[in-house]
Amino acid sequence: ERQREHPFIVTEPGEVARGKKNGLDYLFHLYEECRDFLIQVQNIAKERGEKCPTKVTNQVFRYAKKAGASYINKPKMRHYVHCYALHCLDEDGSNALRRAFKER
């Protein structure tokens, strides 16, 4: 049977999640990790003079898998890179949303 990942719960920046749940800091860490894989593959492509990927392609996914990130599947990796971009556009707004949802 396939191992299921722990669910995420809304936490404030720096707050530790309890039990078998992951906080949003871990999710944002995954966002950054996926973004870094994309940047690394882009840099390699530029050095070789090849076409540079602008999103998560098979090439980026395979690179991440070789680097040991087999715990992130391709659809999630694509989603994480997209979400990371949204979080970075307005980090203060993103953190304010976290606090607002936490209070519910």
Legacy VTK file of the C-alpha trace (Angstrom):
# vtk DataFile Version 3.0
C-alpha trace
ASCII
DATASET POLYDATA
POINTS 104 float
0.000 0.000 0.000
1.207 3.487 -0.889
2.272 5.674 2.019
0.059 8.740 2.331
1.538 12.112 3.104
0.545 13.899 6.282
-2.082 16.598 5.823
-1.192 20.259 6.138
-2.795 22.497 8.727
-2.875 26.277 8.780
-0.106 27.586 11.022
1.361 31.021 11.539
4.927 31.701 10.346
7.326 29.906 12.700
4.599 27.918 14.474
5.178 24.175 14.831
2.364 21.833 13.775
1.197 19.189 16.235
0.663 15.499 15.792
0.965 13.866 12.397
0.334 17.071 10.516
2.624 19.395 8.618
2.508 23.147 9.089
2.541 25.687 6.292
6.230 26.451 6.896
7.007 22.932 5.653
4.751 23.450 2.634
6.549 26.708 1.821
9.849 24.841 2.231
8.643 22.411 -0.454
7.710 25.393 -2.651
11.251 26.775 -2.332
12.799 23.381 -2.954
10.847 22.957 -6.209
11.724 26.486 -7.297
15.410 25.747 -6.652
15.241 22.604 -8.820
13.734 24.640 -11.653
16.454 27.312 -11.329
19.223 24.685 -11.269
17.915 23.037 -14.445
17.573 26.469 -16.088
21.212 27.258 -15.235
22.417 23.919 -16.616
20.451 24.492 -19.835
21.910 28.000 -20.208
25.461 26.689 -19.724
24.916 24.064 -22.418
23.188 26.505 -24.756
20.001 24.436 -24.685
16.395 25.578 -24.494
15.644 26.836 -20.994
12.516 25.435 -19.254
10.175 28.045 -17.760
8.014 25.570 -15.832
8.316 22.078 -14.370
9.033 19.792 -17.317
10.031 16.115 -17.314
13.634 17.319 -17.349
13.127 19.285 -14.109
11.212 16.428 -12.493
13.926 13.882 -13.383
16.634 16.226 -12.074
14.769 16.584 -8.759
14.334 12.818 -8.510
18.075 12.267 -9.061
18.768 14.871 -6.369
16.736 12.751 -3.935
13.364 14.501 -4.012
11.396 11.396 -4.973
8.797 12.347 -2.353
7.358 15.051 -4.653
5.410 13.847 -7.683
5.301 15.823 -10.933
1.788 17.339 -10.643
2.567 18.471 -7.085
5.914 19.904 -8.182
4.181 21.945 -10.890
1.603 23.125 -8.385
4.241 24.032 -5.776
6.259 26.163 -8.222
3.096 28.028 -9.176
2.054 28.550 -5.541
5.548 29.699 -4.593
5.316 32.443 -7.192
1.990 33.593 -5.731
3.385 33.569 -2.174
6.455 35.570 -3.220
4.431 38.270 -4.955
3.034 39.393 -1.602
4.646 37.577 1.308
3.136 39.933 3.913
-0.331 39.418 2.455
0.222 35.671 2.381
1.266 35.639 6.050
-1.725 37.828 6.973
-4.008 35.260 5.306
-2.377 32.517 7.370
-3.134 34.405 10.582
-6.726 35.156 9.523
-7.471 31.507 8.695
-5.765 30.337 11.892
-8.185 32.427 13.966
-11.233 30.685 12.454
LINES 1 105
104 0 1 2 3 4 5 6 7 8 9 10 11 12 13 14 15 16 17 18 19 20 21 22 23 24 25 26 27 28 29 30 31 32 33 34 35 36 37 38 39 40 41 42 43 44 45 46 47 48 49 50 51 52 53 54 55 56 57 58 59 60 61 62 63 64 65 66 67 68 69 70 71 72 73 74 75 76 77 78 79 80 81 82 83 84 85 86 87 88 89 90 91 92 93 94 95 96 97 98 99 100 101 102 103
